Amino acid sequence: MFRKFVRLSRSRRPNDPVHAAQPAPSTRFDLNDVLVTIDNDPYLAVVDAAHQILSVFDDLRFDRSDADIMAGPMRTHIALRLAPFGFRQVSGHVIENTAQDIRMIIPKFRALGESPFDAIRYAPRRPQDFFILTPTQAACQLIDTYPLEEAQDRILALLRKHPINIYRILDFMDRSDRHMAFRPVLGHLKFVQRNAIRSEPLCRRRALR
């Protein structure tokens, strides 16, 4: 489990984005090191290690009409962070380590009105591959995967690092038992997120450019 990983130290300030200067790739590959490095970056998160879902910071505030897409600077940031581990961006949607046969997959954007709950529905993935999602898409996967209380706890941990578009989640919830049961939780998530973005370290974080 991810909680057992040993954290790596970092010399840069916690809100600094990653730029081109990166350590030389290591000949030794350890997936644990990759995930810990990702989770130590304020703009990246391992949302669900068991289901191999990663997140890239989007923004602090949202409108319900905002497009939920993985913007170019978000893709560039995670590609640069993965480069020292032998990953290379082979297309706009795939970052791959060919030696280890692992792909980090950014699901294709299909339409402005696409539900964030459907982000990975039509995206093929092998057992060893990971999905890279927006925080809102990642939160939707947690809602659809875990029992209510565990999903709530996991989303609370996520939004304290990567805020989510709660309005968009509400708009795309269906009338399934799972979604109807989770609707009352959204008010609490909104309250916690509002306080989080007014506090350190989120209050100083800016969208990647």
C-alpha positions in Angstrom: 0.0 0.0 0.0 1.1 3.6 -0.7 1.1 4.5 3.0 4.1 2.3 3.5 6.3 4.2 1.1 9.2 6.1 2.4 9.0 9.8 1.6 11.8 11.4 -0.4 13.3 14.7 0.5 13.0 17.8 -1.7 15.1 21.0 -1.7 12.7 23.2 -3.6 9.9 25.2 -2.0 6.6 23.3 -1.7 4.6 25.5 -4.1 7.2 25.7 -6.8 6.3 24.0 -10.1 8.8 21.7 -11.8 10.8 23.2 -14.6 13.2 21.8 -17.1 16.1 21.2 -14.7 15.8 17.6 -13.5 18.1 15.0 -11.9 19.7 12.5 -14.2 17.7 9.4 -14.8 18.6 6.5 -12.5 19.4 3.0 -13.9 17.5 1.5 -11.0 13.7 1.6 -11.3 11.5 1.5 -8.3 7.8 2.2 -8.8 7.5 3.1 -5.1 10.0 5.9 -5.6 8.0 7.1 -8.6 4.8 7.3 -6.6 6.4 8.9 -3.6 8.1 11.5 -5.8 4.7 12.3 -7.4 2.9 12.6 -4.1 5.6 14.8 -2.7 5.0 17.3 -5.5 2.3 19.9 -4.5 1.0 19.9 -8.1 0.7 16.1 -8.3 -1.0 13.5 -6.1 -1.4 9.7 -5.9 -5.2 9.7 -5.4 -5.7 5.9 -5.3 -2.6 3.7 -5.4 -4.7 0.5 -5.4 -6.6 1.6 -8.6 -3.6 3.4 -10.1 -5.1 6.9 -10.3 -3.0 10.1 -10.2 -4.1 13.7 -10.2 -2.6 17.0 -11.5 -3.5 20.3 -9.7 -6.0 22.3 -11.8 -7.0 25.5 -10.0 -8.3 26.9 -6.7 -11.7 28.1 -7.8 -14.2 26.8 -10.3 -17.4 27.7 -12.0 -19.9 25.0 -13.0 -19.4 25.9 -16.6 -15.6 25.4 -16.5 -14.2 22.8 -18.9 -12.7 19.8 -17.1 -9.6 19.2 -19.2 -6.0 18.4 -18.7 -4.3 21.6 -20.0 -1.0 21.6 -21.7 1.0 22.9 -18.7 -0.5 20.2 -16.5 0.7 17.5 -18.9 4.1 19.1 -19.2 4.5 19.3 -15.5 3.9 15.6 -14.8 5.9 14.6 -17.9 8.9 16.5 -16.5 8.5 15.0 -13.1 8.4 11.5 -14.5 11.4 12.0 -16.9 14.1 11.1 -14.3 12.5 7.7 -14.0 12.7 6.8 -17.6 9.3 8.0 -18.8 8.9 9.9 -22.0 5.8 11.5 -23.5 5.1 9.5 -26.6 1.8 11.3 -27.5 -0.5 13.9 -26.1 -2.2 11.2 -24.0 0.5 8.7 -23.1 3.7 9.0 -21.0 5.6 5.8 -21.2 8.5 3.9 -19.7 9.2 1.4 -22.5 11.9 -0.5 -20.5 9.4 -1.2 -17.6 6.4 -1.4 -20.0 4.4 1.1 -17.9 2.2 3.8 -19.4 0.7 6.8 -17.7 -2.5 7.5 -19.6 -4.3 10.9 -19.9 -7.8 10.1 -21.1 -8.8 11.8 -24.3 -11.1 14.8 -24.1 -14.2 14.0 -26.0 -16.7 16.8 -25.5 -17.4 19.9 -23.4 -20.5 18.3 -21.9 -18.9 14.9 -21.1 -19.4 13.8 -17.5 -16.3 13.7 -15.3 -17.7 10.3 -14.1 -17.0 9.0 -17.6 -13.4 10.1 -17.9 -11.9 6.6 -17.9 -15.0 4.7 -19.2 -13.8 4.5 -22.7 -10.0 4.6 -22.1 -8.2 1.3 -22.4 -5.7 0.5 -19.7 -3.5 -2.5 -19.0 -3.1 -3.8 -15.4 0.3 -2.2 -15.0 -0.8 1.3 -16.3 -1.9 4.4 -14.5 -4.5 7.0 -15.2 -3.6 10.7 -14.9 -6.8 12.7 -14.2 -7.9 16.1 -13.2 -8.8 16.4 -9.5 -12.5 16.5 -10.4 -12.3 13.4 -12.5 -10.3 11.6 -9.7 -13.0 12.6 -7.1 -15.7 11.1 -9.4 -13.7 7.8 -9.5 -13.6 7.7 -5.7 -17.3 8.2 -5.5 -17.9 5.4 -7.9 -15.4 3.0 -6.3 -15.7 3.3 -2.5 -18.4 3.1 0.1 -19.7 6.5 1.1 -17.6 7.2 4.2 -14.4 6.0 2.6 -15.1 8.0 -0.5 -15.7 11.1 1.5 -12.5 10.7 3.5 -10.5 10.1 0.4 -12.0 13.2 -1.4 -11.4 15.3 1.7 -7.7 14.4 1.6 -7.6 15.1 -2.2 -9.3 18.5 -2.1 -7.0 19.8 0.7 -4.2 19.4 -1.9 -6.1 19.6 -5.2 -9.4 21.5 -5.1 -12.2 20.0 -7.1 -15.2 21.4 -9.1 -18.0 20.4 -6.8 -20.6 22.1 -8.9 -19.6 20.0 -11.9 -19.8 16.8 -9.9 -23.3 17.7 -8.6 -24.5 18.6 -12.2 -23.4 15.2 -13.5 -24.5 13.0 -10.7 -27.2 10.5 -11.8 -30.1 9.0 -9.8 -28.3 5.8 -8.9 -28.4 4.8 -5.2 -24.6 5.5 -4.9 -24.9 9.1 -6.3 -28.1 9.9 -4.4 -26.5 8.8 -1.1 -23.4 11.0 -1.8 -25.3 14.2 -2.7 -25.7 15.4 0.9 -21.9 15.1 1.4 -21.2 17.7 -1.2 -22.2 20.6 1.1 -19.6 19.5 3.7 -17.0 19.1 0.9 -17.7 22.6 -0.2 -17.2 24.0 3.3 -13.9 22.1 3.8 -12.6 23.2 0.4 -13.5 26.8 1.0 -11.5 26.9 4.2 -8.6 25.0 2.6 -8.1 27.4 -0.3 -8.0 30.3 2.2 -5.3 28.6 4.2 -1.6 27.6 3.8 -0.3 26.1 1.6 -3.2 26.2 -0.9 -3.8 30.0 -0.7 -0.4 30.7 -2.4 -0.8 28.0 -5.1 -1.5 29.1 -8.6 -2.6 27.2 -11.7 0.3 25.9 -13.9 1.2 28.1 -16.8 
